[in-house]
Amino acid sequence: MMIIPIPDANDSLTEVELGGVTFFLRASWNSEAGLWTLSIENAGNEVIVAGIAVVPDTPLLARFRHLAVPAGELVALAADARDVVTRGALPGAEVTLIYLDAAEAAHGTI
C-alpha cells in the first residue's frame, strides 16, 4: 500500500510510480459540484482517463481496466463513514488517497 499525498491546491499534478510505471495524477477540486476529480496521465503527459469522481472507500479504477491505467487500485480511504470528500479533506488527510498494488487489490488488502 502506498499513500499518495495531495497538495492543498484546487488543481495539482503529482508524479508517482505505480506498479513500476510512472504516471501523473491530477487532483482537481470542482467547486460547482463540490467534489474532487482525478485524472491519470502517462509518463508522456498523455491523458489516459480524466474526471474520475473521488468517492470515499470505493475502487476508482475498476471501471477503466480497458484503458492503460495502473495495474493496482486507487482508493480514497475515509476513517469515518462520510459520503463525500470535501475540499479540505483530501489535502488535510481526513481522507487518504492510497494505491494498492495488483496483488493487494486482488486480495482486498487495506
C-alpha positions as CSV (number, residue, x, y, z in Angstrom):
1,M,0.0,0.0,0.0
2,M,1.3,3.4,-0.9
3,I,-0.1,6.7,0.4
4,I,-0.3,9.5,-2.3
5,P,-0.3,12.9,-0.7
6,I,-2.5,15.6,-2.3
7,P,-1.2,19.2,-2.1
8,D,-3.5,21.9,-0.7
9,A,-4.4,23.4,-4.1
10,N,-7.5,23.4,-6.2
11,D,-5.5,21.7,-9.0
12,S,-2.3,19.7,-8.7
13,L,-0.2,17.3,-10.7
14,T,1.8,14.7,-8.9
15,E,4.3,12.3,-10.4
16,V,4.1,8.8,-8.9
17,E,5.4,5.4,-9.7
18,L,2.6,2.8,-9.5
19,G,3.4,-0.8,-10.2
20,G,6.8,0.1,-11.6
21,V,5.3,2.5,-14.1
22,T,5.4,6.3,-14.0
23,F,2.1,8.2,-14.0
24,F,1.0,11.7,-13.3
25,L,-2.1,12.1,-11.1
26,R,-4.1,15.3,-11.4
27,A,-6.4,16.1,-8.5
28,S,-8.8,18.9,-9.2
29,W,-11.4,20.4,-6.9
30,N,-14.7,21.1,-8.7
31,S,-16.3,23.9,-6.6
32,E,-19.6,23.8,-8.5
33,A,-20.1,20.1,-8.0
34,G,-18.4,20.1,-4.6
35,L,-16.2,17.2,-5.3
36,W,-12.6,16.1,-6.2
37,T,-11.9,14.6,-9.6
38,L,-8.8,12.6,-10.6
39,S,-7.2,12.3,-14.0
40,I,-4.3,10.0,-14.9
41,E,-1.7,10.7,-17.4
42,N,1.2,8.5,-18.7
43,A,4.9,9.5,-18.5
44,G,4.5,11.4,-21.7
45,N,1.7,13.5,-20.2
46,E,-0.9,11.9,-22.4
47,V,-4.3,11.7,-20.6
48,I,-5.4,8.1,-20.0
49,V,-8.6,8.9,-18.2
50,A,-10.0,12.2,-16.8
51,G,-12.8,13.3,-14.5
52,I,-12.9,10.3,-12.1
53,A,-15.1,11.4,-9.1
54,V,-13.2,10.7,-5.9
55,V,-15.7,8.8,-3.8
56,P,-14.8,7.6,-0.3
57,D,-13.9,3.9,0.2
58,T,-14.7,3.0,-3.5
59,P,-12.3,1.5,-6.1
60,L,-11.6,4.3,-8.5
61,L,-10.0,2.4,-11.4
62,A,-12.3,-0.7,-11.7
63,R,-14.4,0.8,-14.5
64,F,-11.4,1.8,-16.5
65,R,-9.5,-1.5,-16.9
66,H,-9.8,-1.3,-20.7
67,L,-7.5,1.7,-20.6
68,A,-3.8,1.8,-19.7
69,V,-4.4,2.6,-16.0
70,P,-2.2,1.4,-13.2
71,A,-2.5,-2.4,-12.6
72,G,-3.5,-1.9,-9.0
73,E,-6.3,0.2,-7.5
74,L,-6.7,3.7,-6.2
75,V,-8.9,4.2,-3.1
76,A,-9.8,7.3,-1.1
77,L,-9.9,5.9,2.4
78,A,-12.0,7.7,5.0
79,A,-11.7,6.9,8.7
80,D,-15.3,7.9,9.2
81,A,-18.5,7.0,7.3
82,R,-18.6,10.0,5.1
83,D,-20.3,10.0,1.7
84,V,-18.3,12.9,0.1
85,V,-14.7,14.1,0.1
86,T,-14.8,17.8,1.0
87,R,-12.3,20.4,-0.3
88,G,-10.1,20.2,2.8
89,A,-10.4,16.5,3.5
90,L,-8.1,15.2,0.8
91,P,-5.1,17.6,1.4
92,G,-5.8,17.6,5.1
93,A,-5.5,13.8,5.3
94,E,-9.1,13.3,6.7
95,V,-9.4,11.2,3.6
96,T,-6.2,9.5,2.3
97,L,-5.6,8.6,-1.3
98,I,-3.9,5.2,-1.4
99,Y,-2.6,2.9,-4.1
100,L,-2.9,-0.9,-3.7
101,D,-0.6,-2.9,-6.0
102,A,-2.2,-5.6,-8.1
103,A,-1.7,-8.3,-5.5
104,E,-3.1,-6.2,-2.6
105,A,-6.1,-5.2,-4.7
106,A,-6.8,-8.8,-5.7
107,H,-6.9,-9.8,-2.1
108,G,-8.7,-6.7,-0.8
109,T,-5.8,-5.8,1.4
110,I,-6.0,-2.3,3.0
